[in-house]
Each structure stands twice: as structure tokens, then as C-alpha cells.
């Protein structure tokens, strides 16, 4: 399971269905070291996360930084911001969800 779920508690509803508690995500402000790329047809945030972070599970960082929650695919030609300080973002995520 992705690191962002490591400390999540599993709950059961009255029917016995299991689910994770809600994850609170950090804001990801623009920084000087951010990289900008253009979307390509068929490219996903998972592909980009693997290329930049060597871990496809950090796709949510790129999606959140670009306020895109409706699709995992990039829009061809659209500019996307890729935060470079992933460790800082992960530390903030951990602090928010203690």
C-alpha cells in the first residue's frame, strides 16, 4: 500500500464493509525548484511520478499540485507543475495525519 495510507485506520460499517479513514492532504505551494512540463496524449500522473520520483504511488502529489482530481491523464499541451521537494511534502502529509 502507498506510504500515504501507512497510518490510516481501517473502519467497518454496519454491513461489515471495510474502508480507510479520510486522508488530509497538504497544500503544495509553488516553489522555485518546481519543474514544468507539457502534457502528452496518453500520459498519466503515475507515469510522471515514476519518471520524477521513481515511485508511481506519488501521482497524487502532481495531481494535487495542479488541482486536477477528475482524471489521471494529462491534457495534451497543458502545462503541469512537478514539485521537486517530495520529502517535504511527505513529511507534511505525515504530520497532518498523525
C-alpha positions as CSV (number, residue, x, y, z in Angstrom):
1,X,0.0,0.0,0.0
2,X,1.2,3.5,-0.7
3,X,3.0,5.4,2.0
4,X,0.2,7.9,2.3
5,X,-2.0,5.1,3.7
6,X,0.5,3.8,6.2
7,X,-1.1,5.3,9.3
8,X,-4.7,5.1,8.1
9,X,-7.1,3.3,10.3
10,X,-9.4,0.7,8.8
11,X,-13.1,1.1,9.8
12,X,-16.0,-1.2,9.3
13,X,-19.6,0.0,8.6
14,X,-22.7,-1.8,9.9
15,X,-22.6,-4.1,6.9
16,X,-19.0,-5.2,7.6
17,X,-17.6,-3.2,4.6
18,X,-14.1,-2.0,5.4
19,X,-12.9,1.4,4.4
20,X,-10.0,3.7,5.2
21,X,-10.5,6.9,7.2
22,X,-10.3,10.2,5.3
23,X,-6.7,11.3,4.4
24,X,-5.9,15.0,4.8
25,X,-3.6,16.2,2.1
26,X,-1.1,19.0,2.5
27,X,-1.3,22.1,0.3
28,X,1.6,22.2,-2.2
29,X,2.6,25.8,-2.8
30,X,4.7,26.8,-5.8
31,X,8.4,26.7,-5.1
32,X,11.4,27.9,-7.1
33,X,12.6,24.4,-7.7
34,X,9.4,23.2,-9.3
35,X,9.7,21.8,-12.8
36,X,7.1,22.5,-15.5
37,X,6.2,20.1,-18.3
38,X,3.6,19.8,-21.0
39,X,1.0,17.1,-21.0
40,X,1.2,14.4,-23.7
41,X,-1.6,12.3,-25.1
42,X,-2.0,9.1,-23.0
43,X,0.4,10.2,-20.3
44,X,-0.8,9.7,-16.7
45,X,0.3,11.2,-13.4
46,X,1.6,7.8,-12.5
47,X,3.9,7.8,-15.5
48,X,5.2,11.3,-14.5
49,X,5.6,10.4,-10.8
50,X,7.6,7.3,-11.8
51,X,9.8,9.5,-14.0
52,X,10.4,12.3,-11.5
53,X,10.1,10.4,-8.1
54,X,10.9,6.8,-9.2
55,X,7.7,5.9,-7.5
56,X,4.3,5.8,-9.3
57,X,2.4,5.9,-6.0
58,X,3.3,9.7,-5.6
59,X,1.0,10.5,-8.6
60,X,-1.3,12.3,-6.1
61,X,1.4,14.9,-5.4
62,X,1.3,16.0,-9.1
63,X,-2.5,15.9,-9.3
64,X,-2.9,17.9,-6.2
65,X,-0.2,20.5,-7.2
66,X,-2.2,21.0,-10.4
67,X,-5.7,21.0,-8.9
68,X,-6.6,18.1,-11.1
69,X,-8.8,15.5,-9.4
70,X,-11.1,14.5,-12.3
71,X,-8.7,12.4,-14.4
72,X,-5.4,10.6,-14.1
73,X,-4.5,11.6,-17.6
74,X,-2.7,14.7,-18.7
75,X,-4.3,17.0,-21.2
76,X,-2.0,17.3,-24.3
77,X,-0.3,20.7,-24.4
78,X,-1.4,21.8,-20.9
79,X,1.4,22.9,-18.6
80,X,1.8,20.8,-15.4
81,X,3.8,21.7,-12.3
82,X,6.0,19.0,-10.8
83,X,7.1,19.7,-7.2
84,X,10.7,18.6,-6.7
85,X,10.8,18.5,-2.9
86,X,8.8,15.3,-2.4
87,X,10.3,14.6,1.1
88,X,9.0,17.9,2.4
89,X,5.5,17.1,1.1
90,X,5.6,13.6,2.6
91,X,6.7,14.9,5.9
92,X,3.8,17.4,5.9
93,X,1.4,14.6,5.0
94,X,2.6,12.5,7.9
95,X,2.2,15.5,10.3
96,X,-1.4,16.1,9.1
97,X,-2.4,12.5,9.6
98,X,-0.9,11.6,12.9
